[in-house]
Amino acid sequence: MRQVVLDTETTGIGDGHRIIEIGCVEVIKRKLTGRHYHVYINPERPIDEEAAEVHGITNEWLIEQGAPVFSQVVDDFRTFIDGAQLVIHNAPFDVGMMDAEFSRLNMTPTRDFCGILDTLVMARQMHPGARASLDALCKRYGIDNSHRELHGALLDAEILADVYLMMTGGQTDLALGEDESDSGVVELDLGDIKVDAAALKVVKATTEEAAAHEAFLDLIDKKSEGALWRRS
C-alpha cells in the first residue's frame, strides 16, 4: 500500500480560511521512501494573528518568498497524493480545507481519489481517556520532537509518520521480497531429511569413565542431600 502522511497549515479556522502550507511524506510497505511534497501558498487573504502565532507564517513572508497561489500548485499536489491512503491527524480539518480549495477550482473532493486514515481517531481508540495530540503521542512512543518549536506542515508530517509507524508496530527494518511474508512464521521442508535409527552409533562410557562418575556422585552425597538422579 502506498501511503502519504499529510499536514497543512492555514490562515485560521472556519469558513473562508485558506491553506498556506502543505507537507507530505511518502510511505510504501511501512517504509519512508524519502520522497516528499512541500509547498508554501499565497492564500490571497489575511492570516489570523492567532494562527500566525502557531505556525509563524505571515502574509509578508509569503509574498517575500514569491509563494504561488493554490491554483498554480494543485496539479502537482493532486498528482503526488493520487491513489494513496492519506494518513492525517484530525483528518476532517485538513480534508475539509483541501476540499474547499478543490471546490473553488471546480475539482472533485479528496475522497474521490484518495483513501483517508485519521490517526487522531486511531489514537483515541487505542488509548481511551488519554491525550491524543501529536505532542502527547510523541511522548507516549518516545519520539523526539524537541526541534518542533512552531508547527510546520512538513515537519509535522515527518513526525506523524514516525508516530503512525510506532502506533502500528514500528517501521519494518528489513525489506522482504515480493513473495516473502513478514508473518514471523517460517516453514521448513524436512521431507528430504532421512534418519536411519539402525545406523546410529551408540557410544557407551568406558569402565574407567563410569567409575569416575560414580566417585563424583559420592562426593555430592557427602556435601548435600544427595544427587537428585540417585534419589528413588
Disulfide bonds with the S-S distance in Angstrom:
none
